């Protein structure tokens, strides 16, 4: 910015100052080079969040602990990550976004080394908390950097590149983690972060810079909202642990889960009202008074639920009911990931010509159709090719949701709010992912029990069909060489196994039904999103 502009700007109102700075400022280096570097950092974090799942049994054996205790390796990371996410906007404004981004990356990379050499479970949990705290700042800050680096007309393409970190990393993470664990050691899933982290740190130091308005904010007096930070830490930690352990402990049948639910509800409600009236909040909850921001965050929450929910269901179905290996199930997921790679750049280019809300509408329609098709196609006779195409239908709407939602959430809001916006929408997506896992596991467990009771109620001696089936199977096994008593016992076992498989398969269909209805509801809500002008720069909200 030239000297004459600097002399004029101080006399403008603060809101106009921000808008003018956002329009006139541009980074010194190539924006696409900056986008690649920050997207790489965010990709590394998202990859690490999912890559450790498949290595958990190996970690448990190596660290001399049980599989149940080893799940705290995952939970500790998620808790720390979830706490830092909404705080990242305040931390960026207070200490400078570039400094905070580099500090987060340094902490993430350094703690990855410690996780790789962890000698015990307790040490691993401590190091994973550190890693989650570092990783929690990478995604929202990377998104905020892109929002300031690119004008609105090109944000769609930039967010399409960033979308690779969110959409593809959870898909390839389990497959990559399994390959590394089987071929080398689980410790290498952490060591691979080291060269990437070092390279990203050097490039960020050279390429990334804070815009003028952010440098002015960082020079201001730091006022720490200790009560807000305390309420956030307790509330989000309780919520995350509740979601992670709920189904395992029978939800509200457990005093532990019930206590966590009460603590989370009380502290998070108190946090909302405290931050609403606080002069210097750590979370700008007043952004939710803007209907477009509220609606977009609700949709991003739904996006997280469905993206991660279907990501959990498909490999589970193929491995537990169809007998697929982890590698073969990963290939089914990879087929959908290939389509996402081709689709993301096209969505980015479309955003330069089409209103984001229209793409969101198409995205939710595609999700609703994909979930409905899943209820019709997912059975125990489905082929590999059919399963692969069903997976494509499940994910084909994701880029039409993530990239436009990430773009439209900034519409009408001043540039000085970019850090807070990116922090909250990333938080909503991550919490949605946790909810998605909990919803899926709960539906599968409860509905499988329901369907099993219904099916077993028909397997009575008085039922002509079940008696005929038992007799036919017994005779077949007897003629195959088994004794009469062994043939009867084997027939009972096979029928019971068929009941289990069928009831579990019906539970998966129920889960897809729920997702289909939810996508249809969000499809209707998408018509209320704020209109954006693809080729015009955004201004401050009046």
C-alpha positions as CSV (number, residue, x, y, z in Angstrom):
1,X,0.0,0.0,0.0
2,X,1.5,3.4,-0.9
3,X,2.1,6.3,1.6
4,X,-0.8,8.5,0.3
5,X,-3.2,5.6,1.0
6,X,-1.8,5.2,4.5
7,X,-2.4,8.9,5.2
8,X,-6.0,8.7,4.0
9,X,-7.0,5.4,5.7
10,X,-6.7,6.4,9.3
11,X,-9.4,9.0,8.9
12,X,-11.9,6.4,7.7
13,X,-14.3,4.6,10.0
14,X,-13.0,1.2,11.2
15,X,-15.5,-0.8,9.1
16,X,-14.6,1.1,5.9
17,X,-10.9,0.8,6.8
18,X,-11.2,-2.9,6.8
19,X,-13.0,-3.1,3.5
20,X,-10.6,-0.7,1.8
21,X,-7.6,-2.6,3.1
22,X,-9.1,-5.9,2.0
23,X,-9.6,-4.6,-1.5
24,X,-6.4,-2.7,-2.0
25,X,-4.0,-5.2,-0.4
26,X,-2.6,-8.1,-2.3
27,X,0.2,-10.6,-1.3
28,X,3.7,-10.1,-2.5
29,X,4.0,-13.7,-3.8
30,X,2.0,-15.8,-6.2
31,X,-1.4,-16.5,-4.5
32,X,-1.5,-20.1,-5.8
33,X,1.9,-20.8,-4.4
34,X,0.7,-19.6,-1.0
35,X,-2.5,-21.7,-1.4
36,X,-0.5,-24.8,-2.1
37,X,1.7,-24.4,1.0
38,X,-1.2,-23.7,3.4
39,X,-3.3,-26.5,1.9
40,X,-0.4,-28.9,2.3
41,X,-0.2,-28.0,6.0
42,X,-3.9,-28.5,6.5
43,X,-3.8,-31.7,4.5
44,X,-1.1,-33.1,6.8
45,X,-3.3,-32.4,9.9
46,X,-6.5,-33.9,8.4
47,X,-4.5,-37.0,7.2
48,X,-3.0,-37.5,10.7
49,X,-6.5,-37.3,12.3
50,X,-7.6,-40.4,10.4
51,X,-4.4,-42.3,9.7
52,X,-4.0,-43.5,13.3
53,X,-7.3,-45.3,13.5
54,X,-6.2,-48.5,11.7
55,X,-3.0,-48.6,13.6
56,X,-4.7,-48.6,17.0
57,X,-4.4,-52.4,17.7
58,X,-0.7,-52.3,16.8
59,X,-0.2,-49.3,19.2
60,X,-2.1,-51.2,22.0
61,X,0.2,-54.2,21.7
62,X,3.4,-52.2,21.4
63,X,2.5,-50.0,24.4
64,X,1.3,-52.9,26.5
65,X,-2.3,-51.8,26.9
66,X,-5.8,-53.0,26.0
67,X,-7.7,-51.9,22.9
68,X,-10.3,-50.1,25.0
69,X,-7.6,-48.0,26.8
70,X,-5.8,-47.4,23.5
71,X,-8.9,-45.5,22.2
72,X,-7.8,-42.6,24.4
73,X,-5.0,-42.1,21.9
74,X,-7.7,-41.0,19.4
75,X,-10.0,-39.3,21.9
76,X,-7.2,-37.1,23.4
77,X,-6.3,-35.8,20.0
78,X,-9.9,-35.0,19.1
79,X,-10.5,-33.2,22.4
80,X,-7.5,-30.9,22.1
81,X,-8.2,-30.3,18.5
82,X,-11.9,-29.4,19.2
83,X,-10.9,-27.0,21.9
84,X,-8.4,-25.1,19.9
85,X,-10.5,-24.8,16.7
86,X,-12.9,-22.1,17.9
87,X,-10.1,-20.3,19.7
88,X,-7.9,-20.1,16.6
89,X,-9.6,-16.9,15.4
90,X,-8.9,-15.0,18.6
91,X,-5.3,-16.4,18.7
92,X,-4.7,-15.2,15.2
93,X,-6.0,-11.7,15.8
94,X,-4.1,-11.4,19.1
95,X,-0.7,-12.7,18.1
96,X,-0.7,-12.4,14.4
97,X,-2.0,-15.0,12.0
98,X,1.4,-16.0,10.4
99,X,3.1,-16.3,13.8
100,X,0.2,-18.4,15.1
101,X,0.1,-20.6,12.0
102,X,3.9,-21.3,12.2
103,X,3.7,-22.0,15.9
104,X,0.8,-24.4,15.4
105,X,2.7,-26.2,12.6
106,X,5.9,-26.3,14.7
107,X,3.9,-27.8,17.7
108,X,2.2,-30.3,15.4
109,X,5.5,-31.4,13.8
110,X,7.4,-31.5,17.1
111,X,4.7,-33.5,18.9
112,X,4.6,-35.9,15.9
113,X,8.2,-36.8,16.7
114,X,7.3,-37.4,20.3
115,X,4.3,-39.5,19.4
116,X,6.6,-41.7,17.2
117,X,9.0,-42.4,20.1
118,X,6.4,-42.6,22.9
119,X,7.4,-45.3,25.3
120,X,4.0,-45.7,27.1
121,X,0.3,-45.1,26.8
122,X,0.3,-42.1,29.3
123,X,3.2,-40.5,27.3
124,X,1.4,-41.1,24.0
125,X,-1.8,-39.4,25.3
126,X,0.1,-36.3,26.5
127,X,1.9,-36.1,23.1
128,X,-1.4,-36.6,21.2
129,X,-2.9,-33.7,23.2
130,X,0.0,-31.5,22.2
131,X,-0.4,-32.7,18.6
132,X,-4.1,-32.0,18.6
133,X,-3.5,-28.5,20.0
134,X,-1.1,-27.8,17.2
135,X,-3.3,-29.3,14.5
136,X,-6.4,-27.4,15.7
137,X,-5.0,-24.1,14.4
138,X,-3.9,-25.3,11.0
139,X,-7.3,-25.8,9.2
140,X,-9.1,-22.6,10.2
141,X,-6.0,-20.4,9.8
142,X,-5.2,-21.9,6.4
143,X,-8.8,-21.1,5.3
144,X,-8.6,-17.6,6.6
145,X,-5.3,-17.0,4.7
146,X,-6.9,-18.1,1.5
147,X,-9.9,-15.8,2.1
148,X,-7.6,-12.8,2.4
149,X,-5.2,-13.9,-0.4
150,X,-7.8,-14.3,-3.1
151,X,-10.6,-11.9,-4.2
152,X,-14.1,-13.3,-4.0
153,X,-14.2,-14.0,-7.7
154,X,-11.3,-16.5,-7.3
155,X,-12.0,-17.8,-3.8
156,X,-14.0,-20.8,-5.2
157,X,-10.9,-22.1,-7.0
158,X,-8.7,-21.6,-4.0
159,X,-11.2,-23.3,-1.7
160,X,-11.4,-26.2,-4.2
161,X,-7.7,-26.7,-3.6
162,X,-8.2,-26.5,0.1
163,X,-11.2,-28.9,-0.2
164,X,-8.7,-31.7,-1.1
165,X,-7.5,-31.5,2.5
166,X,-11.0,-32.0,4.0
167,X,-12.6,-34.3,1.5
168,X,-9.8,-36.6,0.4
169,X,-7.6,-36.8,3.5
170,X,-10.1,-38.8,5.6
171,X,-10.6,-41.2,2.6
172,X,-7.0,-42.0,1.9
173,X,-5.9,-41.8,5.6
174,X,-7.0,-45.3,6.7
175,X,-5.6,-47.0,3.6
176,X,-2.3,-45.2,3.9
177,X,-2.1,-45.9,7.6
178,X,-2.8,-49.6,7.1
179,X,-0.1,-49.8,4.4
180,X,2.5,-48.0,6.6
181,X,1.7,-50.1,9.7
182,X,1.8,-53.4,7.8
183,X,4.9,-52.6,5.8
184,X,7.0,-50.8,8.4
185,X,5.8,-49.8,11.9
186,X,2.9,-47.7,13.4
187,X,5.5,-45.2,14.5
188,X,6.1,-44.1,10.9
189,X,2.6,-42.8,10.6
190,X,3.9,-40.0,12.9
191,X,7.4,-39.7,11.5
192,X,6.2,-39.0,7.9
193,X,5.0,-35.6,9.2
194,X,8.5,-34.4,9.9
195,X,9.8,-33.7,6.4
196,X,6.5,-32.2,5.3
197,X,6.3,-30.0,8.4
198,X,9.8,-28.7,8.0
199,X,9.3,-27.9,4.4
200,X,6.0,-26.2,5.1
201,X,7.5,-24.1,7.8
202,X,10.3,-22.8,5.6
203,X,7.9,-22.0,2.7
204,X,5.4,-20.2,5.0
205,X,8.2,-18.1,6.5
206,X,9.1,-17.0,3.0
207,X,5.6,-16.7,1.3
208,X,2.9,-15.9,3.8
209,X,2.3,-12.4,5.3
210,X,-0.5,-10.8,7.3
211,X,-2.7,-8.2,5.6
212,X,-2.5,-4.7,7.0
213,X,-5.8,-4.8,8.9
214,X,-4.6,-7.9,10.8
215,X,-1.3,-6.3,11.7
216,X,-3.2,-3.4,13.2
217,X,-5.3,-5.8,15.3
218,X,-2.2,-7.7,16.5
219,X,-0.7,-4.5,17.8
220,X,-3.7,-3.8,20.0
221,X,-3.8,-4.5,23.7
222,X,-4.2,-8.2,24.5
223,X,-7.2,-8.8,26.8
224,X,-7.7,-12.4,27.8
225,X,-11.1,-13.7,28.5
226,X,-10.2,-16.3,31.1
227,X,-13.8,-17.2,31.9
228,X,-14.6,-17.7,28.2
229,X,-11.6,-19.9,27.7
230,X,-12.4,-22.0,30.8
231,X,-16.0,-22.5,29.7
232,X,-15.0,-23.4,26.2
233,X,-12.3,-25.9,27.4
234,X,-14.6,-27.7,29.8
235,X,-17.7,-27.7,27.6
236,X,-16.0,-28.9,24.4
237,X,-13.9,-31.5,26.2
238,X,-17.0,-32.9,27.8
239,X,-18.9,-32.9,24.6
240,X,-16.1,-34.6,22.6
241,X,-15.5,-37.3,25.2
242,X,-19.3,-37.9,25.4
243,X,-19.5,-38.3,21.6
244,X,-16.5,-40.6,21.4
245,X,-17.4,-42.9,24.3
246,X,-21.2,-42.6,24.3
247,X,-22.2,-45.8,22.4
248,X,-19.4,-47.8,24.0
249,X,-20.8,-46.9,27.5
250,X,-24.5,-47.2,26.6
251,X,-25.1,-43.4,26.4
252,X,-27.3,-42.1,29.2
253,X,-27.4,-45.5,30.8
254,X,-24.0,-44.6,32.0
255,X,-23.5,-42.1,34.9
256,X,-20.2,-41.0,33.3
257,X,-21.8,-40.1,30.0
258,X,-24.8,-38.5,31.7
259,X,-22.5,-36.3,33.7
260,X,-20.5,-35.3,30.6
261,X,-23.8,-34.4,28.8
262,X,-24.9,-32.2,31.7
263,X,-21.5,-30.5,32.0
264,X,-21.3,-29.9,28.2
265,X,-24.9,-28.5,28.0
266,X,-24.5,-26.1,31.0
267,X,-21.0,-24.8,30.1
268,X,-21.7,-24.4,26.4
269,X,-24.9,-22.5,27.0
270,X,-23.1,-20.4,29.6
271,X,-20.3,-19.8,27.1
272,X,-22.7,-18.6,24.5
273,X,-24.3,-15.9,26.7
274,X,-21.0,-14.9,28.3
275,X,-19.3,-14.3,24.9
276,X,-22.4,-12.6,23.5
277,X,-22.1,-9.8,26.1
278,X,-18.4,-9.7,26.6
279,X,-16.5,-6.8,25.1
280,X,-13.5,-8.9,24.0
281,X,-14.8,-12.4,23.4
282,X,-12.5,-15.3,22.5
283,X,-15.3,-16.6,20.2
284,X,-17.3,-14.1,18.2
285,X,-20.7,-15.8,18.8
286,X,-22.5,-12.6,17.7
287,X,-21.7,-13.7,14.1
288,X,-24.6,-16.1,14.5
289,X,-27.1,-13.3,14.5
290,X,-26.6,-13.1,10.7
291,X,-28.9,-15.7,9.2
292,X,-26.6,-16.5,6.3
293,X,-23.7,-17.3,8.7
294,X,-26.0,-19.4,11.0
295,X,-27.5,-21.3,8.1
296,X,-24.1,-22.0,6.5
297,X,-22.7,-23.3,9.8
298,X,-25.7,-25.6,10.2
299,X,-25.1,-27.0,6.7
300,X,-21.4,-27.4,7.4
301,X,-22.3,-29.4,10.5
302,X,-24.6,-31.6,8.4
303,X,-21.8,-31.9,5.8
304,X,-19.4,-33.2,8.5
305,X,-22.0,-35.7,9.8
306,X,-22.7,-37.2,6.4
307,X,-19.1,-37.1,5.1
308,X,-17.7,-38.9,8.1
309,X,-20.8,-41.0,8.7
310,X,-20.7,-42.6,5.3
311,X,-16.9,-42.9,5.5
312,X,-17.4,-45.0,8.6
313,X,-20.3,-47.1,7.3
314,X,-19.0,-48.2,3.9
315,X,-15.8,-50.0,4.9
316,X,-17.5,-51.4,8.0
317,X,-20.2,-52.9,5.8
318,X,-17.8,-54.4,3.3
319,X,-15.5,-55.9,5.9
320,X,-17.9,-57.2,8.5
321,X,-20.7,-58.4,6.2
322,X,-19.1,-58.9,2.8
323,X,-15.8,-60.3,4.0
324,X,-13.6,-57.7,2.2
325,X,-10.1,-57.1,3.4
326,X,-9.1,-53.6,4.6
327,X,-7.2,-53.1,1.3
328,X,-10.1,-54.1,-0.9
329,X,-12.5,-51.9,1.1
330,X,-10.0,-49.1,0.7
331,X,-10.1,-49.5,-3.0
332,X,-13.9,-49.0,-3.0
333,X,-13.4,-45.7,-1.1
334,X,-10.5,-44.7,-3.4
335,X,-12.8,-45.0,-6.5
336,X,-15.0,-42.3,-5.0
337,X,-11.9,-40.3,-4.1
338,X,-10.8,-40.4,-7.7
339,X,-14.1,-38.8,-8.8
340,X,-13.7,-36.1,-6.1
341,X,-10.3,-35.2,-7.4
342,X,-11.8,-34.6,-10.8
343,X,-14.8,-32.8,-9.5
344,X,-13.2,-30.3,-7.1
345,X,-11.4,-28.1,-9.7
346,X,-14.6,-28.0,-11.8
347,X,-16.6,-26.8,-8.8
348,X,-14.0,-24.1,-8.2
349,X,-14.3,-22.8,-11.7
350,X,-18.1,-22.9,-11.6
351,X,-18.1,-20.7,-8.5
352,X,-16.6,-17.9,-10.7
353,X,-19.8,-18.0,-12.8
354,X,-22.6,-19.4,-10.7
355,X,-24.0,-18.3,-7.3
356,X,-22.7,-20.5,-4.5
357,X,-26.2,-21.1,-3.1
358,X,-27.3,-22.7,-6.3
359,X,-24.4,-25.2,-6.2
360,X,-25.2,-25.9,-2.6
361,X,-28.8,-26.7,-3.6
362,X,-27.6,-29.2,-6.2
363,X,-25.1,-30.6,-3.7
364,X,-27.8,-31.4,-1.1
365,X,-30.0,-32.9,-3.8
366,X,-27.2,-35.1,-5.0
367,X,-26.5,-36.2,-1.4
368,X,-30.2,-37.0,-0.8
369,X,-30.3,-39.1,-4.0
370,X,-27.0,-40.8,-3.2
371,X,-28.3,-41.8,0.3
372,X,-31.6,-43.0,-1.1
373,X,-29.8,-45.1,-3.8
374,X,-27.7,-46.6,-1.0
375,X,-30.9,-47.9,0.7
376,X,-31.8,-49.7,-2.5
377,X,-28.4,-51.1,-3.5
378,X,-26.6,-52.0,-0.3
379,X,-27.2,-55.7,0.3
380,X,-25.1,-58.7,1.0
381,X,-25.0,-59.7,-2.7
382,X,-23.6,-56.4,-4.0
383,X,-20.6,-56.7,-6.3
384,X,-17.3,-54.8,-6.0
385,X,-18.2,-52.7,-9.1
386,X,-21.7,-51.9,-7.8
387,X,-20.3,-51.0,-4.4
388,X,-17.8,-48.7,-6.0
389,X,-20.5,-46.9,-8.0
390,X,-22.7,-46.6,-4.9
391,X,-19.7,-44.9,-3.1
392,X,-19.4,-42.5,-6.0
393,X,-23.0,-41.5,-5.6
394,X,-22.5,-41.1,-1.9
395,X,-19.7,-38.6,-2.3
396,X,-20.4,-36.8,-5.6
397,X,-22.3,-34.1,-3.8
398,X,-19.5,-33.3,-1.3
399,X,-17.5,-30.8,-3.4
400,X,-20.8,-29.1,-4.4
401,X,-21.3,-28.5,-0.6
402,X,-17.9,-27.9,0.9
403,X,-16.4,-25.5,-1.6
404,X,-19.5,-23.3,-2.0
405,X,-20.3,-23.3,1.7
406,X,-16.8,-22.3,2.5
407,X,-17.2,-19.4,0.0
408,X,-20.7,-18.2,0.9
409,X,-20.0,-18.1,4.6
410,X,-17.9,-14.9,4.1
411,X,-20.6,-13.1,2.0
412,X,-21.5,-9.8,3.5
413,X,-19.1,-10.0,6.5
414,X,-16.1,-7.6,6.9
415,X,-12.6,-8.9,6.2
416,X,-11.6,-8.4,9.9
417,X,-14.0,-11.2,10.8
418,X,-12.2,-13.7,8.5
419,X,-10.3,-15.4,11.3
420,X,-13.4,-15.8,13.5
421,X,-15.5,-17.0,10.5
422,X,-13.0,-19.7,9.5
423,X,-12.5,-20.8,13.1
424,X,-16.2,-21.3,13.7
425,X,-17.1,-23.0,10.4
426,X,-14.2,-25.5,10.8
427,X,-15.3,-26.1,14.4
428,X,-18.8,-26.9,13.2
429,X,-17.6,-29.3,10.5
430,X,-15.3,-31.1,13.0
431,X,-18.0,-31.4,15.6
432,X,-20.3,-32.7,12.8
433,X,-17.8,-35.4,12.0
434,X,-17.8,-36.5,15.7
435,X,-21.6,-36.5,15.7
436,X,-21.6,-38.4,12.5
437,X,-19.5,-41.2,13.9
438,X,-21.7,-41.4,17.1
439,X,-24.9,-41.3,15.1
440,X,-23.8,-44.1,12.8
441,X,-22.5,-46.4,15.6
442,X,-25.7,-45.8,17.6
443,X,-28.1,-46.4,14.8
444,X,-26.2,-49.6,13.7
445,X,-26.2,-51.0,17.2
446,X,-29.8,-50.2,18.2
447,X,-31.5,-50.9,14.9
448,X,-29.6,-54.2,14.5
449,X,-31.0,-55.3,17.8
450,X,-34.5,-54.3,16.8
451,X,-34.3,-56.1,13.4
452,X,-32.8,-59.2,15.1
453,X,-35.8,-59.3,17.5
454,X,-38.3,-59.0,14.7
455,X,-36.6,-61.7,12.5
456,X,-36.1,-64.1,15.5
457,X,-39.8,-63.8,16.4
458,X,-40.6,-65.5,13.1
459,X,-38.2,-68.4,13.6
460,X,-40.6,-70.5,15.7
461,X,-41.5,-74.2,15.3
462,X,-45.0,-73.1,14.3
463,X,-43.8,-71.1,11.4
464,X,-44.1,-73.2,8.3
465,X,-41.4,-71.4,6.3
466,X,-38.7,-71.4,9.0
467,X,-39.4,-75.1,9.8
468,X,-39.0,-76.0,6.2
469,X,-35.8,-74.0,5.8
470,X,-34.4,-75.7,8.9
471,X,-35.3,-79.1,7.7
472,X,-33.9,-78.5,4.2
473,X,-30.6,-77.2,5.5
474,X,-30.3,-80.0,8.0
475,X,-30.8,-82.6,5.3
476,X,-28.3,-80.9,3.0
477,X,-25.6,-80.9,5.7
478,X,-26.4,-84.6,6.6
479,X,-26.0,-85.6,3.0
480,X,-22.7,-83.7,3.0
481,X,-21.3,-86.1,5.6
482,X,-22.3,-84.7,9.0
483,X,-24.0,-86.8,11.6
484,X,-27.7,-86.1,12.3
485,X,-27.0,-84.1,15.5
486,X,-24.1,-82.2,14.0
487,X,-26.1,-81.4,10.9
488,X,-29.0,-80.0,13.1
489,X,-26.6,-77.9,15.3
490,X,-24.8,-76.6,12.2
491,X,-28.1,-75.7,10.6
492,X,-29.2,-73.7,13.7
493,X,-25.8,-71.9,13.7
494,X,-26.1,-71.0,10.0
495,X,-29.6,-69.7,10.3
496,X,-28.6,-67.6,13.3
497,X,-25.6,-66.3,11.4
498,X,-28.0,-65.4,8.5
499,X,-30.3,-63.5,11.0
500,X,-27.3,-61.5,12.3
501,X,-26.1,-60.6,8.9
502,X,-29.6,-59.7,7.7
503,X,-30.5,-57.6,10.8
504,X,-27.1,-55.7,10.6
505,X,-27.7,-55.1,6.9
506,X,-31.1,-53.6,7.6
507,X,-29.6,-51.4,10.2
508,X,-27.2,-49.9,7.6
509,X,-30.2,-49.3,5.4
510,X,-31.9,-47.4,8.2
511,X,-28.8,-45.2,8.7
512,X,-28.8,-44.3,5.0
513,X,-32.6,-43.5,5.3
514,X,-31.8,-41.1,8.1
515,X,-29.1,-39.4,6.1
516,X,-31.4,-39.2,3.0
517,X,-34.1,-37.4,5.0
518,X,-31.5,-35.0,6.6
519,X,-30.1,-34.2,3.2
520,X,-33.6,-33.4,1.9
521,X,-34.3,-31.1,4.8
522,X,-31.0,-29.2,4.2
523,X,-31.8,-29.1,0.5
524,X,-34.9,-27.0,1.4
525,X,-32.9,-24.8,3.7
526,X,-30.3,-24.0,1.0
527,X,-32.9,-21.8,-0.8
528,X,-32.5,-19.3,2.1
529,X,-28.8,-18.7,1.7
530,X,-27.6,-15.2,0.9
531,X,-27.0,-14.4,-2.7
532,X,-23.4,-13.7,-3.7
533,X,-22.1,-12.1,-6.9
534,X,-19.4,-14.5,-8.3
535,X,-17.4,-11.8,-10.1
536,X,-17.8,-9.0,-7.6
537,X,-15.7,-8.4,-4.4
538,X,-17.6,-8.6,-1.1
539,X,-18.1,-5.6,1.1
540,X,-18.8,-5.3,4.7
541,X,-22.1,-6.2,6.2
542,X,-24.3,-3.3,7.0
